[in-house]
Amino acid sequence: MKSFIWATMWVLLVTPASQLQGQQKKNTSTCVIEGTVTNQKGTPLAYANIFLEGRMEGAMSNTQGHFSFKTCATGTFTLICSYIGYRTFKERISLKPGKIIHVDITLRQQQIETSPVIVTASSFTTADREGVTLTTLEVVTTPGAAADVFWAIKTYPGVQQVEEGAGLFVRGGDVSETITILDGAIVAHPYKYESPTGGFFGTFSPFLLKGTFFSSGGFSAQYGNALSGALIMESQDIPPKKQVTIGIGLAAESAKIDLPIIENKLGLSFSGNRSNTKMMFELNRSKVDFSQYPFAYDLNLNIMYRYSRDGYFKFFLFRETDKVGG
């Protein structure tokens, strides 16, 4: 009985000692990095980011500026401390197992310079000049815009998605309350396949336009007849070089010719577009029975003449026809 009691006491005494010895070995296999982070005035900086370059070990300073973390790395590494509004701190340190390294970090303030911010009154433009938000090519590549100016404008705040067409309903207003202007002239029929809610596409291709300005509010009295919004478009200027563009698709074909007659003085542009959806509906085996498949074509002639440095004359002729039957 005595031998059993002595054996039990021996186990109880040996076990804590062995655990303590194992813990000491574990602590000697890591290196501890600790210290403080302050500014030039000695004020502690909270939430500074301290880490070893190229490794995942690191810590964040507390409200007193103190930090501490362990690492299994050995050798020479760069200790980095970063904080918004201050220059990044870097220092080479040597790491050894069981070593405690204390680093006092003093950060110096650094001015943050940003580019100027321009605030406009709910205005979005599409042109190749400074301060714009879209170019003509970006209209074509806007997801879900179907390469259409009106569909691209519908992705902006203030324009409501009422139905699946291209109609511009601004903040609950009717589609007729948004005015459309081309080269200073009001466009009475700005949509293809017109309906009471506008139409399915815009009349003008983005490649016929130099730029587009859209405002859902805050526009000048020049567009005072508009109740909800204003869409102002400008046709292209004198083409810089002779160019022929041809496009062919499953439901549409297009062609465009740019011809500069007198450099920077006189030029013309001619284009034509034709869309016939019959083949597309038949290949996709649509269940919709049309008495007239959606069909449209348009022709455009644009003559540009610069008679002085600031004087410009434009002749824009556009003819469009569309048919659809249910």
N, C-alpha and C positions, 0 to 999 in steps of 0.2 A: 504493500500500500504506500509506503514512504517513497519507494522508487518511482511509482507512478506520479506522485505529487511533484517530486523533483524534476521529472521529465517534462511535466506540463509547464512548470515555472521556467524551465530552460527554453522551451518553445516561445513563450510569451516575451522573454527577454531578447531572444535572438531576432525575432521577426521585425520589431520596430527598428532595430539597428541595421538590419539588411535593407529595409525600405529607405532609411535615411541615407545609407551609403549609395544606393542606386540613384536617389534624387540628386545627391551631390555630383555624381558622375554625369547625370543628365544636364545639370546646370553648367558644368565645366565644358560641355560640348558646344555651347552657344556663346555668342558675343552680345553684350547689352550696349545699346547706344541711347544715351539720354542727354538732356540739356534743356535750355530755355530759348525762347524766341522773343526778342524785344525790338523796338524801333530805336532811332538815334537818341530819343529822350529817355530811354529806359522803360517805356511803357510796354507791358506784356501784350503780345499779339495772339489772340485766340484764333483757333481753326486754321493755322498755317499748315501747309502740306509738306511733310518731311519724309524723304525716301532715298533709297540707294539707287543710283543710276543703273539701269539695265536689269533690276531685280524687282520682285513684287513686295519686298519688305518695306514697311514704312509706318508712319503714325501721323496723327493730327494733334497739334498743341491744344491744351485745355484753356480755360478762362484765365489761368495764372501764367500762361505761356509755356508751361512745362510739357515735355514729351518724353516718351520712352518706348523702345521696341527691341525685340531680339532678332538675331539673324544667325543662320548656320554658315554663312559665307565666310571664307578666309581669303586673305590677300589684301590688296589695295583697291579701294573703291572710291567713287565720288559721292559725297553726301550732298543732296540738293534740298533746298528749302524755297518754296514759292508761295507768294501771297499777292493778291490783287492790289495794285497800286504801289508795289515795291519791287525793287530789282531782285532778280533771282540770285540766291546765295548758293555758292558751290565751294566745297572743300574736300581735298583728298585725305582719306583716313585709312589706317592700316588695321585690319580685323584679324584677331586671334581668338581661338576658343577659350572661354573663361574670362575674357578681358572685358572691363567696363570702360566705355569711352564717354567722356563728358564733353559736350560741345555747347558753347554759348554763342548763339547766332544773333547778330545785329543786322537788321534789314534797313536799307536806305530807300526813301521815297522816290518814286518815279512818276512823272507826268504821263498820262495816257492821252494820246492825240487821236481824234476820230475825224472822219470826213464830215463836211457840213450836211445837215439834215434839212431837206426842203419839204415843207408841208403845203399841200394843195387842198382845195375844197372839193372832195369827192370827184376828182377828175382823173381819168385814165386816158392815155394817148397811145397811138401806134404809129411810129415814124422813126426815121433814122437821124434824130437830132438829140442833143444833150437834154437829159431830164425825162426822157420818155420811158415807158414801162414795157412796151412791146414793139417789135419790128414786124414788117409784113411777113417775113419768114416764120416768126414766132406765132403769128395768127394761124398759119398753115399747120404748124406742128403742135398747137395746143391740143391736149388730149380731149376728145369728145367734141371738138369744135367743127369737125367736118370741113376743114379748110375754108371756113366762112367767117366773115367779120362779125356778123350778128351773133352767131353761136359763141364766138370767142368773148364778146362783150358780156354774154349771159353768165360767164363764170365769175364776174366781179360782184362785190357786195352792192346791195341796193337794187339789183335786177332780180325779179322773182321768176321762178320756174312754174309757169301756169300750165303749159301743155308741151307737147313734143316738138313744136315748131320753133322758128327763129324769132318770134315776136318779143319785143322788148317791153316788158311790164315793169315799171319802176315804182317800187314801194306801194304796190296795190293799185296804181293807176292803170288806165286802159292803154292798149297798145297805140291808139291814135293820139295819145298825149305826149308821145316821144317824137320830136321833130327830126327829120333826116335831111341833111343839106350836103350838096356836092358842088364844090367850087363856088359857093355863095348862093346857089339856087336850090330852092326847096324841091325835094324829090317826092312826087305825089304817090308813086307806087314803088316803095323800096324793097318789096318782097317778090319772090317767085312762088308760084302755086298759092296765090292769095286766098285768104279765108278771113272770117270775122275776127280771128285771133292773130292776124298778121299774115304769116306765110311760113312755108317750110324752110326756105333758104333766102338769103339776101340777094338782091338783084346784081350787085357788082362784085366781081372777083377781086380778092385782095391784091392781085398782081396788076390790076388797073389803077391802083391807088398809090400815091406817094406817102400818105399818112392819114390817120384817123384820130379824131379827138372825141371822147365821150364823157359827158358829165351827167351825173344823176342828181345834181343840185348845186346851187351856188354859181350858175353860169350868168354871163352878163346880159344886159337888157337887149343886146343885139339879137338874142334868140328868145325874146320875150313871149312869142306866140306859143312856146313850148310850156306845157303845164307840168310835166314830170321829168323829162330828160331831153338831152340834145346830142345827136350824133352828127358830127361835122367831118366830112371827108374831102380830100384833095386829090385830084387826078395827077398822074405822073408828069414830070417835066420833060424837057428835051432829052431823048435817049443819048447816052454818051457814045454808043457804038451800034453798028448794024448787028442785029441778032434775030434769029428765027427759033421759036420754041414750039414744039409739038408734044401734045399729051394724048395718050390713048388708054382708056379703061374699059371695064366691062359694061358700064352704063353711060359713058360719056367720052367725047373727043373734044380736043381744043387745039387751037393754033394761034400764034401771035407773032407779028413782025414789027420790029423796032427799026426805024430808018432815020438817022440824022442827015438832013439835007445840007444845012450850013452849020458848021460846028458852033455850039453854044448860042445859036441864033434862031434856027428853024429846023423843025423835025416833026415826024408823024409816027403814029403807032396804030396798027390795025390788028384786031383780034376777033375770033369767032369761037363760040362754044356750042356744042350740041349734046343733049342728054336724052337718051331713050332707054327706059327701064324695062322694056318688054323682055329682052333676053335675060336680064338678071332675075326677073320674077319667074320666068319659065325654067331656068336652070335650077333655081331653088325650090321649084314646085310649090309656089305659093297657092294657098287655098282661096285667096281673094280673087274674085272674078271682076275684071275691069272691062267696062265698055270702051274705055280709052286709057291705055297705059300712060302714066305720067311722062310727058314729053315736053321738051323746051329747047329753044335755041336763042342765041343772042349774037349780034354783030356790033362792033364798036370801032369808031374812027376818031382818033384824037390828034388834032393838029396844034402844035405849040409854036409860038412866035415871040421872041424877045426883042422888042423894038427900042428899049433903052436899058440902062443899068437897073432901074427899079420898075420898069414897065413890062408887063407880060400880057399876052393875048392867048386865050385858049378856046379852041372850038372842039366841043365834046359831043359827038353824035352816038347815040346808043339806041338800038332797037332790040326788043326782047318779046318773045312769044312763048307761052306755055299752055299746055292742055292737060287736063286730068278728068277722068270719069269714074264713078263708082259702080 
